[in-house]
Amino acid sequence: MRPLARALVRARIFVRGPLGERSGWVVDFAEIKDAFKPYYDQLDHHYLNEVEGLENPTSEVLARWIYEKLRPQLPGIRRVELYETCTAGAVYSGEDA
């Protein structure tokens, strides 16, 4: 019998940095989406317990995993928030990074 996987309802990724002089933003949302896509594909419709580093896929562990995966591509990453429901979730801000 395979272990049950957690369902990720929503992820929010926060970045910080100087505003682009011409663009007026820190980073284009498309860049964040593109950086996250390979990890989303790795998680979506898969048993999270079978993903390397997510053997115990709590929301807290998953938020940290996403943060660590995105950090090389998004040096301005400051926080990942995950919501399992509209009122329950976890936040990781790189505290032990």
Stockholm file with secondary structure:
# STOCKHOLM 1.0

chainA/1-97         MRPLARALVRARIFVRGPLGERSGWVVDFAEIKDAFKPYYDQLDHHYLNEVEGLENPTSEVLARWIYEKLRPQLPGIRRVELYETCTAGAVYSGEDA
#=GR chainA/1-97 SS CCCCCCCCCEEEEEECCCCCTTTCSSSCHHHHHHHHHHHHHHHTTSCGGGSTTCSSCCHHHHHHHHHHHHTTTCTTEEEEEEESSSSCEEEECCTTC
#=GC SS_cons        CCCCCCCCCEEEEEECCCCCTTTCSSSCHHHHHHHHHHHHHHHTTSCGGGSTTCSSCCHHHHHHHHHHHHTTTCTTEEEEEEESSSSCEEEECCTTC
//
